[in-house]
Amino acid sequence: MANSSMVTEFLLTGFADKQQLRLLLSVLFLLMYLATLLGNLLIVSATTLDQSLHKPMYFFLRNLSILDMCYVSVTVPKACVNSLTNNRAISVAGCAAQIFLVIYCAFVELLFLTVMARDRYVAICQPLLYPVIMNHQFCVWTTLVSLLSGLIFAGVHTGNTFWLSFCQSNVIHQFFCDIPSLLSLSCSDTFNNFLLLIVSAIWVGGGSFVFITMSYIYIFSTVMKFPIRERGKAFSTCVPHILVVSMFLISVIYVYLTPSVTSESIQGVILSVFYSTVPPFLNPVIYSLRNTQIKEAVRKVIFRKSYSGN
């Protein structure tokens, strides 16, 4: 932090330059944020209150929903307030905190999605061993390891970024602080930072992608042996998971491995939305749209609240 003292604050460009478009996008993002909170809160309530959903699949889904509420809260509220008040300043400490939390949430989310792929693999390919492999102890320890390793991962990247000197422009061409945008502003040698990003992308992103891909290759090969009626149910739970993981990984890897291309372009802002805002918004929809148990549990939660209100 001492080396970045030449820059006391950063300026976020936000969603757009024109006031009308900025206000429109701020309202849209605010509505998306509220919908994300509501959807994930309903899933957390349903999977907690309904005893029939106390299974490993819904245990990880509940954890993912809690994480998604935190994830989207790191960036969207600040961006909306900045756009609506036309105050785009963010302190160096605030920027560091935002980077740490974004990386932490993204890292843990990727690990959760990877574990959920394993859960689906065991449930479909090894159903008789499912209670043994995906036991409660495994679920708890996997969650704790994901959360603790995320602290180390985010701490290393954040510390490595703010060890640099920022003596050029303080304008971040993004609606939140992220590493690629800051690297383009640094007057220090950023080779080691880029190298760390590449190694992290290969180790974490590539490793998770390979694991998830192999899991679904086995899943689809097994599902094709099912009767036609049962294939639809299996595909309905697997395909949405693949879509979210693919969108999340592609956007993250592209933004973080091509910072020179995306740091000052609208393309970078759009791709950042796809890994920071869209997955938390879509997860409640795609995981409950075809899941009868989740929909029924959500109805019970809604009706219970409406009856208690009356």
C-alpha positions, 0 to 999 in steps of 0.5 A: 500500500505504501508504494501506491501513495502517489494516487490517493483515490481512483475514479470509476468510469461507471456504466456509461458517460451519457447521463440518461443512459447512465441512469437507465443502466443504473436502474436496470442493474439495481433491479437485477441486484434486487432480483438476485437477492430475492431469488437467492434468499428464497433458495436459502430459505427453501433449502433450510426450512424444507427437511426433504432438501437437506441433501448434499446437492441442496447443501451446496446450492444453499452455499452457492446462493449465500455466496452469490448474494455476497458476490453481487453486493460487492460491486453493484450497489457501489456502482449504482450509487456512484452513477446516480450521484455522479460521484465516481471516486473510490479510495485506494483502501476501498479499491483494494477491499473490492478487488479482494472480495471480488477475487475471493467470491469468484474463486470460491464460486468456481470451487463450489461449481466444481464440487457441484459437478462432482455431486452430479457425477456421483448421483448419476454415475454411482447412485448406490455409493452416493450416501457414502461419498457425498456424506455430511462430513465431506460437504462441510470440509469441502466448504471450509477448504473452499472458503479458507483457500479463497482467503489465501488466493485473494490475499496473494493477488490483492497484495501483489497488485497493490505492491505496484506504484500508481503514478499515472492516470487514476481513471479506472475504465470499469464500474468496479475495481479489478486487477486488469484495469489497475495493471494498465494504470501502473507505472511499475513493471507488471510482468510478474503480475501477468505471470501470476494471472496466467498461472492462476488461470491455468491452475484454478480455471483450467483445472476446474474446467477439465474436472467439470468437463470430464465429469459431464462426459461421464455423466452424459455417457451414463445418461444415454443408457437411461430410458428416454423419459429419465434422460430429460430429468438428468439433462435438465439439471446438468445443462444449466450448470454447464452453461453457467460454468462456461459463461463464468470461466470464458468471461473471467479468463478473457478479461484477466488474460487480455487486460490490454484489450479490455481495460479501456473498452466497453467490451471489457465492461460487458465481459465483467458483467458476465462473470460478476453479475450475471451468474448470481442473477441466473443461478436461482433461475436455472437451478429452480426452473426445472427442479420440482422440489425447489419450486414446491419448497419456494411456494411453501416459503412464500405462502408461509410468509403471506399467511404469517403476514395476515 
